[in-house]
Amino acid sequence: MDETVAEYIRRTVLKIPRHEIKAMLQTWGFLSEAQLQTVNFHQTKDSVSQQVVQLCEDNSADIKQAALLDIIYNHIYPNKRIWSVYQMNKSGEETDFFDLRDFKKKFKRRLQTALKNVTINFKEYEDNAIWIRIAWGTPYKNPNQYKTSYVVYHSQTPYVFISASVIRSTLPLLCQALVVASNYHDIREMELRSHCLNSLKDIVFKRYSQVSHSVMDLRIIQENKNEKERILRVNREVFGDGPQPKLEFAQYKLETTFKSNPSLDVSDIKEPFRCLVKFSSPHLLESLKSLAPAGLADAPLSPLLTCIPQKARNYFKIRERKGIFPGSFVSP
């Protein structure tokens, strides 16, 4: 068994509450009942995890089996993740018969065409929910099993519940694959986000009474309020409370090493790759300040952006002392 697979299984077992480890391993089904009888579930969780890993090694577990255990864990504890609701739309009124095998094939082909290093695992549940786990890599790195995306899709409905990876650039690829695989025309995010996946399902599928509706709405409103407060707090730490100096233009001179596909004959390039990144706006700093609160960027912003206000302030102070009031700033 691969070393990374063993470590991933060990960490997954450690996440499970002690009194539920045996039941979850039985649900997993990879280890026989006879093998589970040899595990002392009353010892420390670390010792239990080591024993489980040893049994998995005896059974030659691979990443597919490890991913299945992770799906089962997230299905039992969906509240450990933040879920967003997306709605897909068709171009017409046509209805298609849902073919699960065709859906899986199209979904995997779309993602694997766009990104070579990606692992995709599916598990169907009795409520017609398809759970999809995606671990993302890069052209130069294997998939990171600890930064996964999760999708819960109920066939014959236009609704998708997504718990996105921290690697935000993967979300457009994921949405494209869903639209293609499910034969829809486009997809949009709804203004619904919560740790409570079942509450989100109750809302979009209208499986609630008026009383529970109010309770669930309050819960989601509170979570959204907490998130907005966090964004404003982080934003304040970077930009402060007052108005920003008026800056209309900024640019970066970046220098980095060149990386390319091994099949391209450019791997012998020794010179660093240089580029110039320009920003312009009638009020650049106020525009940057408004990105996170408007939901157009995650908070905190990238250091490449958050360093602009401080550098600009320092620059303005120097120019102010000289009696000069510029409207642009160039970062080295």
C-alpha positions in Angstrom: 0.0 0.0 0.0 1.2 3.5 -0.9 2.6 5.5 2.0 0.4 8.5 1.2 -2.7 6.3 1.2 -1.8 4.8 4.6 -1.3 8.2 6.1 -4.6 9.4 4.6 -6.6 6.5 6.0 -4.9 7.0 9.4 -5.9 10.7 9.5 -9.5 9.9 8.5 -9.8 7.3 11.3 -8.5 9.9 13.8 -11.3 12.3 12.8 -14.0 9.8 13.6 -15.4 9.9 17.2 -14.1 6.9 19.1 -17.5 5.3 19.8 -18.4 5.4 16.0 -15.1 4.1 14.5 -16.2 0.5 14.4 -19.6 1.3 12.9 -18.1 3.5 10.2 -15.5 0.9 9.3 -18.3 -1.6 9.0 -20.2 0.8 6.7 -17.0 1.1 4.7 -16.9 -2.6 4.1 -13.3 -2.8 3.0 -12.2 -4.8 6.1 -13.9 -8.1 7.0 -15.8 -8.6 10.2 -13.1 -11.1 11.2 -10.4 -8.4 10.7 -12.4 -5.8 12.7 -12.7 -8.3 15.6 -8.9 -8.1 16.0 -9.0 -4.4 16.6 -9.1 -3.2 20.2 -11.4 -0.2 19.9 -10.9 0.7 23.6 -7.3 1.8 23.2 -6.2 5.3 22.2 -7.4 6.5 18.8 -3.9 6.7 17.6 -3.3 3.0 18.3 -6.7 2.1 16.7 -5.7 4.1 13.6 -2.4 2.3 13.4 -4.1 -1.1 13.6 -6.6 -0.2 10.9 -3.8 1.0 8.6 -2.0 -2.3 9.1 -5.1 -4.3 8.2 -5.6 -2.0 5.1 -2.1 -2.7 4.1 -2.8 -6.5 4.4 -5.7 -5.9 2.0 -3.6 -3.7 -0.4 -5.8 -0.6 0.0 -5.5 2.1 -2.7 -6.6 5.7 -3.0 -10.0 4.7 -4.3 -10.7 2.8 -1.1 -9.3 5.7 1.0 -11.5 8.2 -0.9 -14.6 6.0 -0.3 -14.0 6.1 3.5 -13.7 9.9 3.3 -17.0 10.1 1.4 -18.7 8.0 4.1 -17.3 10.3 6.8 -18.5 13.4 5.1 -21.9 11.9 4.4 -22.3 11.2 8.1 -20.8 14.5 9.2 -21.7 17.0 6.4 -21.8 19.8 8.9 -18.0 19.8 9.0 -18.0 21.5 5.6 -19.6 24.7 4.2 -22.1 24.0 1.5 -23.4 26.3 -1.3 -26.5 25.8 -3.4 -26.3 26.0 -7.2 -29.2 25.8 -9.7 -28.8 24.5 -13.2 -31.0 25.6 -16.1 -32.0 24.1 -19.4 -32.3 26.1 -22.7 -35.8 24.6 -23.3 -38.5 22.6 -21.6 -37.1 19.2 -22.7 -36.6 16.5 -20.1 -34.0 13.8 -20.3 -33.9 10.4 -18.8 -31.1 10.4 -16.3 -28.4 7.7 -16.9 -26.0 7.5 -14.0 -23.3 5.6 -16.0 -23.4 8.3 -18.7 -23.3 11.1 -16.1 -20.2 9.6 -14.5 -18.5 9.1 -17.8 -19.2 12.7 -19.0 -18.2 14.2 -15.7 -14.9 12.4 -15.4 -14.0 13.0 -19.1 -14.7 16.7 -18.8 -12.5 17.2 -15.8 -9.7 14.9 -16.9 -9.6 16.6 -20.2 -9.1 20.0 -18.5 -6.8 18.8 -15.8 -4.6 15.7 -16.0 -3.9 15.2 -12.3 -7.3 14.8 -10.7 -9.0 11.9 -8.8 -12.8 11.6 -8.9 -14.9 9.2 -6.8 -18.6 8.6 -6.7 -21.0 7.0 -4.2 -24.8 6.7 -4.6 -27.2 6.9 -1.7 -30.7 5.7 -1.4 -32.3 9.2 -1.6 -31.1 9.5 -5.2 -28.2 11.6 -4.1 -24.9 11.2 -5.9 -21.9 12.2 -3.8 -18.8 13.2 -5.8 -15.4 13.7 -4.3 -12.7 15.5 -6.3 -9.1 15.8 -5.3 -7.3 18.4 -7.4 -3.7 18.4 -8.7 -1.7 20.5 -11.1 0.2 19.7 -14.3 3.2 19.2 -12.0 1.8 17.8 -8.8 -0.4 14.9 -7.9 -3.9 15.5 -6.5 -4.0 16.9 -3.0 -6.2 14.6 -1.1 -6.6 17.1 1.8 -8.0 19.9 -0.4 -11.0 18.2 -1.9 -14.2 19.5 -3.4 -17.5 17.7 -2.7 -20.7 17.7 -4.8 -24.1 16.3 -3.8 -26.4 16.1 -6.8 -29.9 14.7 -6.7 -30.7 13.3 -10.1 -33.9 14.6 -11.8 -33.5 18.0 -10.0 -31.7 21.1 -11.1 -30.1 21.6 -7.7 -26.5 20.9 -6.8 -24.9 21.3 -3.4 -21.2 22.1 -3.6 -18.5 22.3 -0.9 -15.7 23.8 -2.8 -12.0 23.2 -2.4 -9.8 26.0 -0.9 -8.3 26.0 -4.3 -10.8 28.4 -5.7 -9.6 28.3 -9.3 -11.1 24.7 -9.6 -14.7 25.9 -9.1 -15.3 27.0 -12.7 -14.0 23.6 -14.0 -16.3 21.8 -11.6 -19.4 23.8 -12.6 -18.6 23.2 -16.3 -18.3 19.4 -15.7 -21.7 19.4 -13.9 -23.5 21.2 -16.7 -22.1 19.0 -19.4 -22.6 15.7 -17.5 -26.2 16.5 -16.5 -27.2 17.9 -19.9 -28.1 21.4 -18.7 -27.4 24.7 -20.3 -25.9 26.8 -17.5 -25.4 27.0 -13.7 -25.7 29.8 -11.2 -25.0 30.1 -7.5 -28.0 30.8 -5.3 -27.8 33.0 -2.2 -27.9 30.0 0.1 -24.9 28.9 2.1 -24.7 26.8 5.3 -22.9 24.1 7.3 -26.2 22.3 7.5 -26.6 20.5 4.3 -30.0 18.9 5.2 -31.4 22.4 6.0 -30.4 23.6 2.5 -32.0 20.5 1.0 -35.2 21.1 2.9 -35.3 24.7 1.7 -34.8 24.0 -2.1 -36.9 20.9 -2.1 -39.6 22.6 0.1 -39.5 19.7 2.6 -40.4 21.8 5.6 -43.3 23.2 7.6 -43.6 27.0 8.0 -42.2 26.8 11.6 -39.1 24.8 10.7 -38.7 27.1 7.6 -38.3 30.1 10.0 -35.8 28.2 12.1 -33.7 27.2 9.2 -33.8 30.6 7.7 -32.6 32.1 10.9 -29.7 29.7 11.1 -28.6 30.5 7.6 -29.0 34.2 8.1 -26.9 34.0 11.2 -24.2 32.1 9.4 -24.2 34.6 6.6 -24.0 37.4 9.2 -21.1 35.8 10.9 -19.3 35.4 7.6 -19.9 39.1 6.6 -18.6 40.2 10.0 -15.5 38.2 9.5 -14.9 39.7 6.1 -15.4 43.2 7.4 -13.0 42.5 10.3 -10.3 41.1 8.0 -10.8 44.0 5.6 -10.5 46.6 8.4 -7.2 45.1 9.4 -5.8 45.7 5.9 -7.5 48.9 4.8 -8.4 50.5 8.1 -11.7 52.3 8.8 -11.3 55.6 7.0 -11.4 56.5 3.3 -8.6 55.4 1.1 -6.2 57.7 -0.7 -7.2 58.2 -4.3 -5.1 56.0 -6.5 -5.9 55.5 -10.2 -3.1 53.2 -11.3 -0.7 50.6 -9.9 1.6 48.1 -11.5 3.8 45.2 -10.5 7.0 43.9 -12.1 7.0 40.2 -11.4 9.9 37.8 -11.9 9.6 34.1 -11.5 11.0 30.8 -12.9 9.5 29.5 -16.1 7.5 26.2 -15.8 6.3 24.3 -18.8 4.9 21.0 -20.0 7.8 18.5 -20.4 6.6 17.8 -23.9 7.3 21.3 -24.9 10.9 22.0 -25.8 11.4 25.0 -23.5 12.6 23.3 -20.3 16.2 24.5 -20.9 15.3 28.1 -20.5 17.4 29.5 -17.7 16.3 33.1 -17.8 13.6 34.1 -15.3 10.1 34.8 -16.6 9.3 38.5 -16.3 5.9 40.2 -16.6 4.1 43.4 -15.8 0.8 43.4 -14.1 -1.3 46.6 -14.2 -4.3 47.8 -12.2 -6.4 50.8 -13.0 -9.6 52.3 -11.6 -11.1 55.8 -10.9 -10.4 54.9 -7.2 -8.2 51.8 -7.1 -7.8 51.4 -3.3 -11.5 51.8 -2.7 -12.2 49.2 -5.4 -9.8 46.7 -3.8 -11.4 47.4 -0.4 -14.9 46.6 -1.8 -13.9 43.3 -3.4 -14.4 40.9 -0.4 -17.5 42.6 1.0 -19.1 42.4 -2.4 -18.4 38.7 -2.7 -16.0 39.1 -5.7 -13.0 37.8 -3.8 -12.1 35.8 -0.7 -11.0 37.4 2.5 -8.2 38.1 3.1 -7.2 39.3 -0.3 -4.0 38.0 -1.9 -0.8 39.6 -0.5 -0.2 40.9 -4.0 -3.2 43.2 -3.6 -3.1 43.8 0.2 0.4 45.2 0.0 -0.8 48.0 -2.4 -2.5 50.1 0.3 0.5 50.1 2.6 3.0 50.8 -0.1 0.8 53.5 -1.5 0.4 55.1 1.9 4.2 55.1 2.4 4.6 56.5 -1.1 2.1 59.2 -0.6 3.7 60.3 2.7 7.0 60.8 1.0 5.4 62.7 -1.8 3.2 64.7 0.6 6.3 65.9 2.5 7.6 67.2 -0.9 4.3 68.9 -1.7 3.5 66.5 -4.6 0.1 64.7 -4.9 0.4 61.9 -7.4 -2.4 59.8 -8.9 -0.4 56.7 -9.7 1.9 54.2 -8.0 4.4 51.7 -9.3 5.4 48.8 -7.2 8.9 47.4 -7.6 
